[in-house]
């Protein structure tokens, strides 16, 4: 990543000198990090095949202080490779089942380990990282099948649904919400709550923020089409198991949805939140006005983002009966707009 930071430094400096920051709250360092992420992601997505793109992502490793504060233990559950993240200082009885992002084609503990450790600590919970099968080798619905298998295996192992939270980011947020809808359709027990961080909920979406926010975020519209084609492998993008925006939402457990005001998925997440609330679902919407896609992953570098992770922990504690940590400050935009909203029908 250092190469991409160096390459981006002069472009960011020159642009800010001429036009100011891209977003009102962005510091030079933050804008540089976003530009470097974007440069790397474009380079990776232009590889001749998806496996080469995955190898580049596998070469990155998210580092920070949280990993040293958890114990990790790998095993198989429901026939799927998983890893437990358990706070060394101990925690409550809550369990988080975590589904990572990565366009359904990449992502691992290397990319998400620090974030998962931070969430486990903030939630005072054990977190189970699910290493679900990836496309293109294992297209839709393999990832969803793995998520369902792990969830049911957790219940069968004795974890009460009332202490279990399903959570995921981006593509993993898609899987989180698709799994909830599938459980509801099959009349199976729902978890206590669910958290979807910047979820990719609608593979049919075009235009709007997907194009308008591309100048701020770290992806481009054609990348989502590339990832969707690899994952779907000819399946219908409107299938609610692939695009939970098209699912029946009544009866879902309480949801925490996070979205950045500068991210490409902004519109579809807001639309999903509104539909869920109209269906009678209790929705907590955490909107960071100038946030990019999964801004939470930058919290180890930028302390002002750490309250966003703390708010996730508060939500998990509130819905699993755990003792709540100290309340985190609500996210506010450049004009003081509240970042945390609770929606109802």
C-alpha positions, 0 to 999 in steps of 0.5 A: 500500500505504501507505493499507492500512498506515495503515488497519490500524495502529489495528486491529492496535494495539488487537487486540494491546493486548487479546489480544497478538500473533496469532502468538507470534513476530509483532512489531507491524510484522510483524503490521501488514504482514500485516494491510495485505496482507490488506486490499489482497487482500480489496479486490482480490478484491472487484472486479467482474471479474478484470481489475480485480483484476489491474490493482490488483495490477499497481499494486504494486511490490516494492522492495528492494536485490536488483534493483540487483545483477542485470542483466535481459534480456527476450526470447522463448523457446519462444514465451513472453515471458521475462526473464533475471536475471543477477547483476552479480557473476557466477555459476555455470552453474546456471539457475533457471526461475521460475514466479510466483504470483498465483492464475493470474490476476495476477503479473508482474516488478513483483510478483516481481522483487525476490524473483527477484533475491534468489533468483538472488543466493542461488543464484549462478545465472541465473534465467529469469522466465517470463511465462506466459499468465494466466486468464481470457483463457487458462485451463487448461492454457495456463499449464502449456503455456507452462511446458513450452514454455520448459523444453524450449526451455531444454534445446534451447538447450544448458542441461543438465538437470543444471544446471537447477532449476524453481522457483515460488511459490503458483500457480507452485508448482502449475505447477512440480510439475504440470510435473514430473509431466507430464515424468515421464508423457511420459518426458522429461528431469527437471531436477536439482531443483525448488523449490515455495514455498507451492505451491497443490497441490490445488484440491479441498481444503476445510476444515482449514488453508484455513479455520483459518489464514484469520485469520492469512494474507492471503487468504480461502477464497472467493478460492481458489474464485474463482481456481480457477474462472477458471483451470479454466474448467470443467476437472476440478480433480482433473486432475493437471495442475491439482492435482499432489496427484493426480499420480503422484509416483514418479520426481520429482527432489529437491524443496524445499517451503516452507510457513508454519505460519500459512498457509492452504495448510499442510495440503495442502503437508504432505500432498504432501510426505508423499506424495512421500516415500512415493513415493521422492522426496527431499524437503526441507521448510522449514517456518516455524512462524509464516510466512504464505503466501510469507513470503519476499517480506517478507525485504527488510523483515524481516531475520529472514526472509532465511535462508529465501531463503538456504536456497533458494540452498543447495538449488540449489547442492547439486543443480547442483554449484555452490559453496555459499554460507555455510550459512543458519541453520535456521528455528526456531519459538517452541519451537525446532522445526527448520524444515528437515526431510528426508523419506524413504520 
